[in-house]
Amino acid sequence: MEHIDLLYKLRYFLGDLIENLAREHQEIVQSASRSPLVALPLTTQSEKRNNLIAVIFQIECNLQEIGDHFSFANITQFNQCLHQEEILFDLNATFHLENIQEEKQIAFIKMTAVNDARAIIQKYIDDTHRQIEDLSISIIFGKLICDMSQWNQSQLYFQHLLNDSHEEDLALIEHHIGQAHYWKGEWNEARKYHQCALNRMTQVEPASIKYSAFVLSDIGEILYRQGKYEEAEEFHQEALAIRKKYYSSEHVNIASSLENIGLIQKQRLKHHEALIFLQQALTIREKYDDCFHVAIATNLCNIGSILTEQGKYDEAFDYHQRAMSIYKKNYPLDHVYIATTLNHMGAILSQQERYDEAVDTVQQAWSLQKKFYPFGHIDIVISLNNLGDIKFAQEKYDEALDLYQQHLSIQMKYYSFDHMNIVHTLYRIGFAFGKEKKNYDQALEFHQQALSILKTYYPTYYGHISCSFLCIGHDL
């Protein structure tokens, strides 16, 4: 996905090429394996570039199992070096990763050819169309890139589509550009594109009211991330009202709205109400989707996080393990969702005083996040926060304080000063000062700062305000 410009320009040519290759080679059933004696020397050709890893793919093809839809050809006769026995695979070829072994600085990746490509593609298209009817393949392709956590590439693809579009719905393209910005943590830019999309949808004849619920919901998610929970709920309630007009009560889009409203109740510490919304959403999803759908995993994680706050650690851990099994089935090569789930599990392990396991789990999450996010991205603070909590529980207060302060510095770049998550970080810094430095005056200063934010911007969040008074009482 690195060369999205070239891929976009050649998209029609590549489609014709794949079709012609499949047609010309549909009778080919012979195979030839490249000799290791030939492959091994090729791994040393780029030895001057020390930033590369030598890789040899060991591919096994069982012709009886893969059937006629898997196209590959022995093209040795067209190669100047006949002894190389070169094999050409169709671009639609799919492989199952069996294992990776490293020997003498060479990675050997063993794969098995499988006939899953069409089924995987069709399932993704069908799942998308069940949510959003009549979405074009061009839009679905860009959405897929975004779902693979390739947000820059998805944004670039949709920008090309926006500039070159003649038949595509401009509002849909703008909406998806906004989604790419959202995942990158660029919430203000995301909001601008979502608002443009929403304006187009409501101004055209006939108005695209049905699809506008997706945009309203995404604006609600941005406001939620920004800590504007009351405003976020208004957008989610509006999206839910539209969806109730167009969908049955057991449609998956209804579940999305219920889940979003439940998460806002969680922020208010109304855990019972939040669980009702999230369980309703999960019930709908389990009836509507197959049991390994990603949306079910996210729903399970959200329930697990509430159970954690209620102190029901074993039950919460079970929910996160169920979610993890789904994510790993859908994303065998890792994903930000896996990192998020690892962080949830690490937090539970810390609460259970299993600190070594907790550190290992959160470190795994942090390593994954570094693959997808630049350092300083807002979602990395979850790992910093969890590591800080573990260090605090281990009475390593100076290390905890350092992690909390890193956490706060990143938050200040993304959030306004009155964000609820900043309140939580102020609590933590205050406790760390009180424990490590025995500096109760400074601890009191941080806790009073948190209380001031709550009383000014969250006056009805009584659970949070009472916790803040308890913190101040501890300092006095």
Secondary structure in CASP SS format (residue, H / E / C, confidence):
PFRMAT SS
TARGET T0000
AUTHOR 0000-0000-0000
METHOD secondary structure of the structure
MODEL  1
M C 1.00
E C 1.00
H C 1.00
I H 1.00
D H 1.00
L H 1.00
L H 1.00
Y H 1.00
K H 1.00
L C 1.00
R H 1.00
Y H 1.00
F H 1.00
L H 1.00
G H 1.00
D H 1.00
L H 1.00
I H 1.00
E H 1.00
N H 1.00
L H 1.00
A H 1.00
R H 1.00
E H 1.00
H C 1.00
Q C 1.00
E C 1.00
I C 1.00
V C 1.00
Q C 1.00
S C 1.00
A C 1.00
S C 1.00
R C 1.00
S C 1.00
P H 1.00
L H 1.00
V H 1.00
A H 1.00
L H 1.00
P H 1.00
L H 1.00
T C 1.00
T C 1.00
Q C 1.00
S C 1.00
E C 1.00
K C 1.00
R C 1.00
N C 1.00
N C 1.00
L C 1.00
I C 1.00
A E 1.00
V E 1.00
I E 1.00
F E 1.00
Q E 1.00
I E 1.00
E E 1.00
C C 1.00
N C 1.00
L H 1.00
Q H 1.00
E H 1.00
I H 1.00
G C 1.00
D C 1.00
H C 1.00
F C 1.00
S C 1.00
F E 1.00
A E 1.00
N E 1.00
I C 1.00
T H 1.00
Q H 1.00
F H 1.00
N C 1.00
Q C 1.00
C C 1.00
L H 1.00
H H 1.00
Q H 1.00
E C 1.00
E C 1.00
I E 1.00
L E 1.00
F E 1.00
D C 1.00
L C 1.00
N C 1.00
A C 1.00
T E 1.00
F E 1.00
H E 1.00
L E 1.00
E E 1.00
N E 1.00
I E 1.00
Q E 1.00
E E 1.00
E E 1.00
K C 1.00
Q C 1.00
I E 1.00
A E 1.00
F E 1.00
I E 1.00
K E 1.00
M E 1.00
T E 1.00
A E 1.00
V E 1.00
N C 1.00
D C 1.00
A H 1.00
R H 1.00
A H 1.00
I H 1.00
I H 1.00
Q H 1.00
K H 1.00
Y H 1.00
I H 1.00
D H 1.00
D H 1.00
T H 1.00
H H 1.00
R H 1.00
Q H 1.00
I C 1.00
E C 1.00
D C 1.00
L C 1.00
S C 1.00
I H 1.00
S H 1.00
I H 1.00
I H 1.00
F H 1.00
G H 1.00
K H 1.00
L H 1.00
I H 1.00
C H 1.00
D H 1.00
M C 1.00
S C 1.00
Q C 1.00
W H 1.00
N H 1.00
Q H 1.00
S H 1.00
Q H 1.00
L H 1.00
Y H 1.00
F H 1.00
Q H 1.00
H H 1.00
L H 1.00
L H 1.00
N H 1.00
D H 1.00
S C 1.00
H C 1.00
E C 1.00
E C 1.00
D C 1.00
L H 1.00
A H 1.00
L H 1.00
I H 1.00
E H 1.00
H H 1.00
H H 1.00
I H 1.00
G H 1.00
Q H 1.00
A H 1.00
H H 1.00
Y H 1.00
W H 1.00
K C 1.00
G C 1.00
E C 1.00
W H 1.00
N H 1.00
E H 1.00
A H 1.00
R H 1.00
K H 1.00
Y H 1.00
H H 1.00
Q H 1.00
C H 1.00
A H 1.00
L H 1.00
N H 1.00
R H 1.00
M H 1.00
T H 1.00
Q H 1.00
V C 1.00
E C 1.00
P C 1.00
A C 1.00
S C 1.00
I H 1.00
K H 1.00
Y H 1.00
S H 1.00
A H 1.00
F H 1.00
V H 1.00
L H 1.00
S H 1.00
D H 1.00
I H 1.00
G H 1.00
E H 1.00
I H 1.00
L H 1.00
Y H 1.00
R H 1.00
Q C 1.00
G C 1.00
K C 1.00
Y H 1.00
E H 1.00
E H 1.00
A H 1.00
E H 1.00
E H 1.00
F H 1.00
H H 1.00
Q H 1.00
E H 1.00
A H 1.00
L H 1.00
A H 1.00
I H 1.00
R H 1.00
K H 1.00
K H 1.00
Y H 1.00
Y C 1.00
S C 1.00
S C 1.00
E C 1.00
H C 1.00
V H 1.00
N H 1.00
I H 1.00
A H 1.00
S H 1.00
S H 1.00
L H 1.00
E H 1.00
N H 1.00
I H 1.00
G H 1.00
L H 1.00
I H 1.00
Q H 1.00
K H 1.00
Q H 1.00
R C 1.00
L C 1.00
K C 1.00
H H 1.00
H H 1.00
E H 1.00
A H 1.00
L H 1.00
I H 1.00
F H 1.00
L H 1.00
Q H 1.00
Q H 1.00
A H 1.00
L H 1.00
T H 1.00
I H 1.00
R H 1.00
E H 1.00
K H 1.00
Y H 1.00
D C 1.00
D C 1.00
C C 1.00
F C 1.00
H C 1.00
V H 1.00
A H 1.00
I H 1.00
A H 1.00
T H 1.00
N H 1.00
L H 1.00
C H 1.00
N H 1.00
I H 1.00
G H 1.00
S H 1.00
I H 1.00
L H 1.00
T H 1.00
E H 1.00
Q C 1.00
G C 1.00
K C 1.00
Y H 1.00
D H 1.00
E H 1.00
A H 1.00
F H 1.00
D H 1.00
Y H 1.00
H H 1.00
Q H 1.00
R H 1.00
A H 1.00
M H 1.00
S H 1.00
I H 1.00
Y H 1.00
K H 1.00
K H 1.00
N H 1.00
Y C 1.00
P C 1.00
L C 1.00
D C 1.00
H C 1.00
V H 1.00
Y H 1.00
I H 1.00
A H 1.00
T H 1.00
T H 1.00
L H 1.00
N H 1.00
H H 1.00
M H 1.00
G H 1.00
A H 1.00
I H 1.00
L H 1.00
S H 1.00
Q H 1.00
Q C 1.00
E C 1.00
R C 1.00
Y H 1.00
D H 1.00
E H 1.00
A H 1.00
V H 1.00
D H 1.00
T H 1.00
V H 1.00
Q H 1.00
Q H 1.00
A H 1.00
W H 1.00
S H 1.00
L H 1.00
Q H 1.00
K H 1.00
K H 1.00
F H 1.00
Y C 1.00
P C 1.00
F C 1.00
G C 1.00
H C 1.00
I H 1.00
D H 1.00
I H 1.00
V H 1.00
I H 1.00
S H 1.00
L H 1.00
N H 1.00
N H 1.00
L H 1.00
G H 1.00
D H 1.00
I H 1.00
K H 1.00
F H 1.00
A H 1.00
Q C 1.00
E C 1.00
K C 1.00
Y H 1.00
D H 1.00
E H 1.00
A H 1.00
L H 1.00
D H 1.00
L H 1.00
Y H 1.00
Q H 1.00
Q H 1.00
H H 1.00
L H 1.00
S H 1.00
I H 1.00
Q H 1.00
M H 1.00
K H 1.00
Y H 1.00
Y C 1.00
S C 1.00
F C 1.00
D C 1.00
H C 1.00
M H 1.00
N H 1.00
I H 1.00
V H 1.00
H H 1.00
T H 1.00
L H 1.00
Y H 1.00
R H 1.00
I H 1.00
G H 1.00
F H 1.00
A H 1.00
F H 1.00
G H 1.00
K H 1.00
E H 1.00
K H 1.00
K C 1.00
N C 1.00
Y H 1.00
D H 1.00
Q H 1.00
A H 1.00
L H 1.00
E H 1.00
F H 1.00
H H 1.00
Q H 1.00
Q H 1.00
A H 1.00
L H 1.00
S H 1.00
I H 1.00
L H 1.00
K H 1.00
T H 1.00
Y H 1.00
Y C 1.00
P C 1.00
T C 1.00
Y C 1.00
Y H 1.00
G H 1.00
H H 1.00
I H 1.00
S H 1.00
C H 1.00
S H 1.00
F H 1.00
L H 1.00
C H 1.00
I H 1.00
G H 1.00
H H 1.00
D H 1.00
L C 1.00
END
